[in-house]
Amino acid sequence: MRKTGSAIYIFFILPNATVSGITSPTECNFTLDSQAAGSFIHVPDLNTDIQYNALVFSHSNLSNVDHNLTISTAGVDHQVFVNFDYAIYTTFVLCT
């Protein structure tokens, strides 16, 4: 995802209640501008509720220039479920 902005917020949909034969753990890595920027892990619990609008990554105080964010499961050695919901990015506009 390449966007111009000063902050980025990434949201996922997270499942719970592990069911036999269905992959439901979520695990991924975030790379921002070619630099490791964090990771996220969600281990399902016994709650059957699905979590919507779950903030899984945020980064603010960025320069207001083009940025590249990659969400990856590279290096994860087991099956995972990644359900990207939406992203919010902010821009800074200077009015004179």
C-alpha positions in Angstrom: 0.0 0.0 0.0 1.6 3.3 -1.1 0.1 6.5 0.3 1.1 10.0 1.2 0.4 11.0 4.7 1.6 11.7 8.2 0.0 8.7 10.1 -1.4 5.3 9.2 -3.9 3.1 11.1 -4.6 -0.6 10.0 -7.7 -2.5 11.1 -8.4 -6.2 10.8 -11.4 -8.5 11.5 -10.3 -11.1 14.1 -12.1 -14.4 14.5 -12.4 -16.3 17.8 -13.6 -19.7 19.0 -11.2 -22.1 17.3 -13.0 -24.7 15.3 -11.4 -28.0 14.3 -10.0 -27.8 10.7 -10.4 -24.1 10.4 -7.4 -21.7 10.6 -8.2 -18.8 12.9 -5.0 -17.5 14.5 -3.9 -14.1 13.1 -0.2 -13.3 12.8 1.6 -10.9 10.5 4.5 -8.5 10.1 4.5 -4.8 9.1 7.2 -3.1 7.1 7.0 0.6 6.6 9.3 2.3 4.1 11.5 -0.9 3.9 12.0 -1.0 7.6 10.5 -3.5 10.0 7.8 -1.6 11.9 6.1 -4.2 14.1 4.1 -7.4 14.2 0.7 -8.5 15.3 -0.5 -11.8 16.9 -4.1 -12.7 17.8 -4.7 -16.1 19.4 -8.4 -17.0 19.3 -10.1 -17.5 22.7 -13.3 -19.3 23.6 -15.4 -16.2 23.0 -17.5 -16.7 19.8 -17.6 -13.0 19.0 -15.8 -11.7 15.9 -13.8 -8.6 16.6 -14.5 -5.9 13.9 -12.6 -2.7 13.6 -9.6 -4.1 15.5 -6.7 -1.7 15.4 -3.6 -3.9 14.7 -1.0 -1.4 13.6 -0.5 2.4 13.8 2.3 4.8 13.2 2.1 8.5 13.5 4.6 11.4 13.3 5.5 10.4 9.8 6.8 12.9 7.3 4.0 14.0 4.9 5.5 12.3 1.9 4.9 9.0 0.0 5.1 5.9 2.3 5.0 2.2 1.5 3.4 -0.2 4.0 3.6 -4.0 3.5 1.6 -6.5 5.5 3.2 -9.9 5.3 3.1 -13.4 6.7 6.7 -14.2 5.5 8.6 -16.2 8.1 5.4 -17.5 9.8 5.9 -21.2 10.0 2.2 -22.2 10.5 -1.2 -21.5 8.9 -2.7 -18.1 9.8 -5.8 -16.2 8.9 -5.3 -12.5 8.0 -8.4 -10.5 7.2 -7.6 -6.9 6.3 -10.6 -4.7 7.1 -9.5 -1.1 6.3 -6.8 1.6 6.6 -7.0 5.2 7.7 -4.2 7.5 6.7 -3.9 11.2 7.6 -2.3 14.0 5.7 -1.1 17.4 6.8 -2.1 20.4 4.8 -0.5 23.7 5.5 -2.8 26.7 4.6 -1.3 30.1 4.4 
